Amino acid sequence: KKGMEILLAPLKEYQKTHPEYNPRLVFTLGNHEDRLMRLPKENPELSGFIGYHLLDLERDWEVHDFLKPVSIQGINFVHYLSHPMTGKPYGGTAASMLKNVGCSFCVGHKQTLEVAIQPVLDGTMRIGIVAGACYPFDELYKGFQGNTHFRGVVMLHEAANGFADPSFISTDFLIRRLK
């Protein structure tokens, strides 16, 4: 909850002087949030005490269920792309995922940054983005080599018809801006 307050603080401050600015805020639940639902399923005595309601996301966000894609301007946003035969995340590169699913997507989950762009015969383009790390610390279990990946956010500009122009903003840059 504290992280969400920090994340939304600049937006709420801006809205004080620009009340007409009311962007759509979309939150796709991930595997970490889903743990809040699995625990009461495995321990029915916790039902009603533990769940998504603890996150209080609906106050500011349009919340979408874990692994249920939400299409915005023809780009599917979801925590990860689930293989239809196994339910597990698709492996491989963003390019291979784009080829396999056949539509534009933006996912997290995998701690890396990958972008694939694919032209389509009708003259349009598809984009596949994997951007799964936006935290400023190293994960001890990953060791030195496993922690040398991009951390930040991807801004999608001019999104329409399943394509957008991406720009990348590092977590380091965002932290410097907060100070």
GUKOLBA-772957 format. One line per field, with one value per residue (C-alpha): residue in three letters; x, y, z; residue number from 1. Coordinates in pm, whole numbers, m for minus. Layout:
N
type = (ALA|...)
xx = (X|...)
yy = (Y|...)
zz = (Z|...)
seq = (NUM|...)
This chain:
179
type = (LYS|LYS|GLY|MET|GLU|ILE|LEU|LEU|ALA|PRO|LEU|LYS|GLU|TYR|GLN|LYS|THR|HIS|PRO|GLU|TYR|ASN|PRO|ARG|LEU|VAL|PHE|THR|LEU|GLY|ASN|HIS|GLU|ASP|ARG|LEU|MET|ARG|LEU|PRO|LYS|GLU|ASN|PRO|GLU|LEU|SER|GLY|PHE|ILE|GLY|TYR|HIS|LEU|LEU|ASP|LEU|GLU|ARG|ASP|TRP|GLU|VAL|HIS|ASP|PHE|LEU|LYS|PRO|VAL|SER|ILE|GLN|GLY|ILE|ASN|PHE|VAL|HIS|TYR|LEU|SER|HIS|PRO|MET|THR|GLY|LYS|PRO|TYR|GLY|GLY|THR|ALA|ALA|SER|MET|LEU|LYS|ASN|VAL|GLY|CYS|SER|PHE|CYS|VAL|GLY|HIS|LYS|GLN|THR|LEU|GLU|VAL|ALA|ILE|GLN|PRO|VAL|LEU|ASP|GLY|THR|MET|ARG|ILE|GLY|ILE|VAL|ALA|GLY|ALA|CYS|TYR|PRO|PHE|ASP|GLU|LEU|TYR|LYS|GLY|PHE|GLN|GLY|ASN|THR|HIS|PHE|ARG|GLY|VAL|VAL|MET|LEU|HIS|GLU|ALA|ALA|ASN|GLY|PHE|ALA|ASP|PRO|SER|PHE|ILE|SER|THR|ASP|PHE|LEU|ILE|ARG|ARG|LEU|LYS)
xx = (0|287|442|114|93|443|365|41|154|277|m44|m264|m58|m94|m468|m502|m429|m559|m877|m979|m682|m819|m622|m735|m531|m522|m377|m335|m298|16|133|241|m103|m262|m97|m351|m624|m446|m384|m753|m834|m580|m682|m1058|m1042|m867|m1148|m1265|m956|m697|m762|m726|m927|m614|m445|m722|m650|m1005|m981|m756|m727|m933|m829|m814|m790|m464|m385|m695|m566|m706|m689|m609|m578|m526|m238|m303|m178|m144|103|238|133|2|70|m274|m161|17|m100|265|430|550|926|1160|1214|961|991|903|614|484|496|322|36|m15|m117|42|113|285|373|577|678|1010|1282|1413|1335|1265|1088|988|823|666|528|200|95|m185|69|20|270|252|459|557|705|838|917|925|1144|1089|1254|1581|1740|1926|1772|2026|1913|1999|2365|2569|2494|2124|2087|2234|1907|1703|1479|1220|898|791|581|373|311|68|m94|m348|m442|m212|104|275|605|783|1017|1210|1254|1492|1416|1737|1607|1270|1436|1658|1345|1179|1466)
yy = (0|236|165|251|576|670|569|768|1073|1277|1204|1306|1620|1713|1650|1913|2184|1990|1814|1741|1505|1162|888|527|337|m36|m297|m656|m886|m1099|m1420|m1243|m1088|m1422|m1573|m1377|m1585|m1922|m1911|m1906|m2171|m2402|m2287|m2222|m2087|m1778|m1709|m1350|m1245|m1278|m1172|m900|m663|m617|m436|m177|m148|m69|272|400|125|m69|m417|m721|m1083|m1276|m1399|m1237|m1005|m656|m509|m140|5|m348|m430|m707|m637|m932|m1045|m1319|m1510|m1848|m2146|m2290|m2653|m2616|m2292|m2209|m1892|m1898|m1926|m1788|m1441|m1164|m1234|m1603|m1517|m1262|m1528|m1785|m1569|m1374|m1046|m748|m777|m619|m845|m844|m1145|m1219|m999|m854|m605|m737|m578|m740|m573|m774|m637|m791|m849|m594|m317|m293|m391|m591|m530|m764|m622|m807|m558|m740|m548|m210|m235|m77|m370|m688|m1030|m1230|m1562|m1439|m1361|m1097|m1204|m1253|m899|m720|m645|m335|m209|51|125|136|426|354|658|688|352|246|m62|m297|m89|189|373|255|461|328|501|344|303|493|791|778|765|1065|1257|1188|1340)
zz = (0|80|m262|m434|m237|m354|m713|m730|m529|m831|m1021|m728|m674|m1043|m1031|m756|m1014|m1316|m1196|m1555|m1591|m1507|m1684|m1693|m1433|m1508|m1272|m1388|m1090|m1088|m928|m609|m559|m649|m340|m137|m299|m295|80|183|m80|87|438|442|798|651|404|434|628|352|m7|m266|m46|169|m120|m153|m525|m639|m474|m756|m1015|m1267|m1150|m1378|m1269|m1271|m1625|m1780|m2054|m2090|m2439|m2461|m2809|m2943|m2708|m2457|m2105|m1867|m1603|m1829|m2138|m2034|m2259|m2345|m2296|m1962|m1801|m1734|m1866|m2226|m2238|m2499|m2630|m2685|m3060|m3020|m2786|m3038|m3309|m3085|m2958|m3283|m3124|m2951|m2582|m2284|m1991|m1674|m1463|m1636|m1488|m1810|m2083|m2430|m2723|m3049|m3346|m3624|m3950|m4065|m4428|m4403|m4344|m3967|m3701|m3380|m3071|m2790|m2470|m2168|m1891|m1561|m1319|m1162|m823|m709|m524|m618|m563|m361|m510|m862|m794|m977|m1333|m1269|m1138|m1439|m1616|m1696|m1420|m1501|m1682|m2043|m2166|m2474|m2693|m2984|m2899|m3162|m3359|m3167|m3191|m2995|m2977|m2660|m2447|m2151|m1815|m1566|m1198|m1121|m1319|m1142|m799|m882|m990|m654|m457)
seq = (1|2|3|4|5|6|7|8|9|10|11|12|13|14|15|16|17|18|19|20|21|22|23|24|25|26|27|28|29|30|31|32|33|34|35|36|37|38|39|40|41|42|43|44|45|46|47|48|49|50|51|52|53|54|55|56|57|58|59|60|61|62|63|64|65|66|67|68|69|70|71|72|73|74|75|76|77|78|79|80|81|82|83|84|85|86|87|88|89|90|91|92|93|94|95|96|97|98|99|100|101|102|103|104|105|106|107|108|109|110|111|112|113|114|115|116|117|118|119|120|121|122|123|124|125|126|127|128|129|130|131|132|133|134|135|136|137|138|139|140|141|142|143|144|145|146|147|148|149|150|151|152|153|154|155|156|157|158|159|160|161|162|163|164|165|166|167|168|169|170|171|172|173|174|175|176|177|178|179)
